[in-house]
Amino acid sequence: MSKLKGRDFISLLDYSREDIETILNLAFELKRKLYAGEPHPLLAGKNLGMMFWNVSTRTRISFETGMSQLGGHAQYYASESVHANKLENWVDTAQVMSRYLDGFVIRLFKMPPPFPPLKYGEARQSLETLAQNASIPVINAMDDEEHPCQTMADMMTIIEKMGPDYRQKKIALVWAPHGHYVPPSMSHSLALAAMALGMRLTIAYPPGFDLDPKYMNEAKKRAEQSAGTMEITNSLNEACENADVIYSSYWGVIPNQDDDAKLREQFNDAWRINKGHFDIANKNAIFMNCMPLQRGMEATAEVVDGPMSVIYDEAENRLHTEKAILSLVMG
């Protein structure tokens, strides 16, 4: 029995290096089995609930497909189709779902109309309330503080593309322009995982877009334990120079989202990834992005559709890593 059995997968703050490596090792094995055509019904007869308050392509489809490949069944609920947080609070929702399901996936990083906007951290509070009152594992499909499922796919992709010495490669996580506010979820999770695994990470962003100290301080502690390195810079070129991975990701201003739109407009052109950034990166450097992305916004089409781009491999690995997470916590 896995020591992860029955655990929630909400925050990588709660997952050690050994935990992360356990998930990745199983993800590689499940990917091999799928490619070899070997059945792996690890969750036969199990039922997974999926509540998405915010739209999703990769997360929803990968979880639903993954559950089917594992021999189980997934049920999807849109925000307008359930009572949660409307006529029914999170405590009642958690208690009832636990009577029907074996696991529960939730995406909540902002409230759809007519609900008032959430302040930074309030979505996480809702997930924690749900998890505290559920007797089944709760999996975070993105809240306003973390996106741990995306990060597991990112780590798998980096290991695949960089090889056994991936810890020696320079990973540049760089702020990217975007059309609307997005919380810093992905960047927080990536920093935690990369430092737990002892990687070399450089994070670059314009002034004013600092990440949450709660996650940055923990990432630094993990770096000390793993011999990883994490550097922060306000220079895009400095981050891209001699990089092996250029990972573009937009995140908004925290905690005051009202400052976001005016501030990001100042940096849109200067922070768009283009071929020139790969000219100063290491040979065979790769481009990563969690998607969705707009060509000409986060990066030029020459980069997104060029030989350096591995965004579709990265998206595919959502399937394999989420199957590993489901198998370990629900098995």
N, C-alpha and C positions, 0 to 999 in steps of 0.2 A: 504494500500500500504506500502511495506517495505521501510524503510528509506535508505536501501542499493540499491534500484532500480536505475539502470542506472550507478552505480559506477563501476570503474575498480577494478579488484582484482589482482594487480601487486605486492604490497608490504604490509606486515603486519605493516610497519611503519605507514600506513594510517588507520589501523583498531584498534579500541579501545577494551577494555575488553568486553564491551557490544556488540560490533559488532561480536566478536569471539564467544561469548556465544549464540548470535542469530543464527549464522550459525550452531553451534553444536546442539542446541535444535531442529532445523528443521531437521538436519541430523538424529538424533535419531527417530524423528517422521516418516520420510520417510523410514527409515529402518524397523520400526514397520509395516508400511503400506505394504511394499513390502513382508515381511514375512507373513502378514495376507492375502495377496492376494487382497488388496484393491487398485483399480486403483487410480492414482494420476497424471492426465494429466495437470500438472501446466503450461506446456509450449506448449500446443497444437497449432500447426500451426507455431511454431517458428523455425528458422533455425540458426544453429551454425556452423561457420567455424572453422576448426582446421588446423593450419599450423605448421608442425613439421620439423624443420631444423635438429634435432638430433633424433636418434632412441628412441623408447619408446614401452614398453609393457603395464604396468599398467595404465599409464596416458592416452594414446590414447584409450585403450579398455574401461576403466571406463567412460571416457567422452562420447564416442560414445554410449555405452550401456545406460548410465544414461540419455542421451538426448532422446533416444528411449522410455525409461520407463516413461519419463515426457511428452510423447506425441508429441515431436518435432522431428527434423531431424538434423543429423550432417554430415558435409562434410569434408573429410580428404584431405589435400594437402601436398605432400612431397616437399622437397625443390627444386627438379629438375622439378617439374610440374607447378611452378608458376614463374612469372617474378620478384617477390619481391626481391629487393636489387641486381638485375642483370641488366635488361633493364629498370626497374621501381623502383623508390625510395619508401621509407616507407610512405611518404606523399601521393603519388598517390595510393599506395596500400590501405592505411587506408580510403581514400575518396571513392574509388571504392567498397571496401568490405562493407562499411557502407550503400551503396545503395542496396545491395543484402541480407544482413544478419541482424540478431537480436543480435548476440554476436560473439566474436572472441577469440579463444584460440590459443596461440602461445608458442612454446618451442624453445628457442634459447639461448644456452650457449656457443657454439663454432661454427665456420663456417666449413662446409665440404669442401674438396678439390673441385676445385682448389683455393678457396679463402684463403687469408693469415690468420694466427691465430689472434684471437681477444685478445686484452689486457683486463685485469680485469676491469669490469665496462662498456665496450663498448656494450655488449649485452643488458645490462639494458638501456643504452642510446637509443638503437634501439627500445626497447619496449615502452619507454616513448615517443619517437617521434611518434610511431604508435598510441598510446593512445591519445596523444594531438591532433591528426588530424582525429580521428575517432569519429563518433557520436553514436557509440554503445559500450557496455562494452567490455573491453579487459581483458582477464584472463591470468595470467602468469602460464604456464605449466612447468616452470623452466627456469630461466635465470642464469647468472653467479654470482648473488648476493643473490637470494632467491628461495625457492621452497615452496611457501605458501600452495599449494594444498596438498602436502605431509604432511605438518605439521598439517593441520586440521584433516587428517586421524589419525595422531599420537596422537593428543589430544583426539580424540574420543576413540581410543583404550585404552589409559591410563585410561580414566574415566571408561570405561567398565570393565577393568580388576582390577582396584584398588578400585572402589566403591566410595561412597559419600565423603569419607575423602581422596580423591586422592591428595589433596593439601598438605597433611602431609607426603606423601610418598617421598622417596629419588629417584630422577631420575638421573641416571648417563649417560651422553652423552659422549661417549669415541671414540677417534680417532681410526681408524682401518686401517690395511694395505690394499693396493690396487695396481692394475697392471698399472694404468695410471692416469694422472692428472684429477681430478674432482674438480670443484669449491666448495667453502664452502656454497653453497646455502641453503642446508637443515639445517645445524647447525645454521645459522643466523636466519632463520624463526622459528626454534624450540625454540631458546632462547627468541625471542620476544614474542611468544605465551605463553610459560610457565611462564614468568615473568608477563605478563598481567593478567594471571589467578591466580597468587599468589602461584605458585608451588615451590618445593625445587629442585633446579637443580645444579648438579656438572658437570662441563665440564673438561675433561681430554685429554691432547694431549702432544706429545713430544715437546721439545724445537724447535722453528722455525716454528711451525704451528699455530701461533696466528691467531685468527679470526679478522675480520674487526672492528676497534674501533667504527665506525659509528653505528654498530649494537650492539656491546657490551655495549657501553655507554647508548644507548637507553634502552637496556634490564635492566641495573642497575637502570635507572630512573623509569621504570615500576615496578621493584621490590620494590622500596621505596613506591610507591603508593598502591601496592597490598599486602604488607607484605610478598612477596615472597623472596626467597634467591637464590643467584647465586654465586657459588664458582668455582674458577679456580685452577687446579692442574696439575703438570707434572707427577703425579704418577697414573698409571692405578689401582693398588691395592687400593690406597686410595679412588679412585672414586667408586670402586666396593664394598668396605667394607660397610656392612649394607644397600646396595642399594635394592630398590624394583623393579626397572627397570634398565636394562643394555641395552643401545641403542648404537650399534656400527655404526659408520658412518665415511667414509673416506672423508677428504678434503685436498686439496693441498696447497702449499705455495702461499701466496699472498703478494705483487702483482707480484713478479718475478717468473713466472712459470718455468723458466730455472733451478732454484735451486731445483725443486721438486723431480725429479727422484733420484738424488744422495743422497738427504737427507732422503727420505722415506725408502730407502733400509737399512738404519742403524737400523730401528725400527720394521721391518716386523715381526720378530719372537717374540720380547718382547711384542708387542701390540696386538697379536692375542688372541681373547677371547676363553677361554677354560673352562672346568668344574670346575677347581680350582677357577675361579673368582666367580662362583655361590656358591661355598663352603663358601666363606667369605661374600656373600650377605645375605640378609634376606631370611628366609624360604618362598618359593613360589614366589621368584623373577622371573620376566619374561625377555626374550630376545627379543629385537626389532631390526629391520633393514629395511630400506626402499626398499631394493632390487633394482637391481639385486646384488647377492652376490655369491662368490665362496667359497664353503666349503674348509677349509684348508687355506684360505687366510684371510678373515675378522674374521672368527670364525671357530672352529672345527666342523666337522659333528656331533659330540656328542651333541653340543649345538644347532646347526641349526635344527637338526631333533629330538631334545630331548623334554621332556615335558615342559621345560621352554620357548620354542619358540612359539611366537604368530604371526609370520611373515605373515601367510596367513590371519589371522583375520585382521591384519593391512592393508594388501593389499586390502581386501574386503571393508574396510571402506573408501578407496579412492572413491568407487562408491557412497556411501551414502553422504559423505561430499561434493563431487563435484556436486551432484544433488542439495544439499542445496544451494551451491554457485550460480549455474546456476539459480535456481528458484528465489533467492532473487535479483540478479542483472538484470535478464532478464524478470522477471515476470511482 
